[in-house]
């Protein structure tokens, strides 16, 4: 089934593998209540360990697993939160 026929990926997004992908990142989110973030608040990293090491939670920069960027109806490029990472 292709996306035109209604197949959707995580969070209901229609997958476009050339643009939207799942990745680890450090997200600037002082309150950690939001589920989507503009591209300028997200710094992708190669691994979960790299994102956890680069995070500075005291300054609002939290490690996460996200999917994106996806273009919103307003024309912004957004990342969607899949889950927050914790240091283990």
VEXDREN-2710 file (C-alpha; in Angstrom, 1 decimal):
% VEXDREN-2710
k/r/px/py/pz
1/UNK/0.0/0.0/0.0
2/UNK/1.4/3.4/-0.9
3/UNK/0.8/6.7/1.0
4/UNK/-1.8/7.8/-1.5
5/UNK/-3.9/4.7/-0.5
6/UNK/-3.9/5.8/3.1
7/UNK/-0.8/4.1/4.7
8/UNK/0.6/6.3/7.4
9/UNK/3.7/6.2/9.5
10/UNK/4.4/7.1/13.1
11/UNK/2.2/9.9/14.5
12/UNK/-0.1/9.6/11.4
13/UNK/2.4/11.2/9.1
14/UNK/2.5/10.1/5.5
15/UNK/6.1/8.8/5.1
16/UNK/8.4/10.4/2.6
17/UNK/11.7/8.7/3.0
18/UNK/13.6/11.3/1.1
19/UNK/12.7/14.0/3.6
20/UNK/11.1/12.7/6.8
21/UNK/13.1/10.3/8.9
22/UNK/13.3/9.1/12.5
23/UNK/16.5/10.3/14.3
24/UNK/18.0/11.1/17.7
25/UNK/18.3/14.8/18.6
26/UNK/18.7/17.4/21.2
27/UNK/15.5/19.5/21.4
28/UNK/15.2/22.9/23.0
29/UNK/12.0/22.6/25.0
30/UNK/12.0/24.4/28.4
31/UNK/8.7/22.8/29.5
32/UNK/8.9/19.4/27.7
33/UNK/5.1/19.6/27.2
34/UNK/5.1/20.1/23.4
35/UNK/4.9/17.3/21.0
36/UNK/6.1/19.1/17.9
37/UNK/9.0/21.5/17.4
38/UNK/10.2/23.9/14.7
39/UNK/13.4/22.9/12.9
40/UNK/15.4/25.6/14.6
41/UNK/14.8/24.0/18.0
42/UNK/16.1/20.5/17.0
43/UNK/19.7/19.4/16.5
44/UNK/19.9/15.9/15.0
45/UNK/22.7/13.5/16.2
46/UNK/23.9/10.1/14.9
47/UNK/23.0/8.1/18.0
48/UNK/21.1/8.1/21.2
49/UNK/24.3/8.2/23.2
50/UNK/25.5/11.3/21.3
51/UNK/22.2/13.1/21.9
52/UNK/22.2/12.2/25.6
53/UNK/25.9/13.4/25.9
54/UNK/25.2/16.7/24.2
55/UNK/22.0/17.5/26.1
56/UNK/22.0/20.2/28.8
57/UNK/18.6/19.7/30.6
58/UNK/19.3/22.6/33.0
59/UNK/19.3/24.9/30.0
60/UNK/16.2/23.3/28.4
61/UNK/18.0/21.1/25.8
62/UNK/16.7/17.6/26.2
63/UNK/17.6/14.4/24.3
64/UNK/14.8/12.8/22.3
65/UNK/13.9/10.5/19.5
66/UNK/12.0/12.5/16.8
67/UNK/10.7/12.2/13.3
68/UNK/11.0/14.9/10.7
69/UNK/11.3/17.4/9.4
70/UNK/7.8/17.6/7.9
71/UNK/6.3/20.6/6.3
72/UNK/3.3/22.0/8.3
73/UNK/0.3/23.6/6.7
74/UNK/1.8/27.0/7.8
75/UNK/4.9/26.2/5.7
76/UNK/7.2/25.5/8.8
77/UNK/9.4/22.5/8.9
78/UNK/8.5/20.6/12.1
79/UNK/9.9/17.6/14.0
80/UNK/7.5/15.4/16.0
81/UNK/8.4/13.9/19.3
82/UNK/8.4/10.1/19.5
83/UNK/9.9/9.9/23.0
84/UNK/12.2/11.6/25.4
85/UNK/15.6/9.9/26.1
86/UNK/17.1/9.4/29.5
87/UNK/20.7/8.9/30.5
88/UNK/21.3/5.3/31.5
END
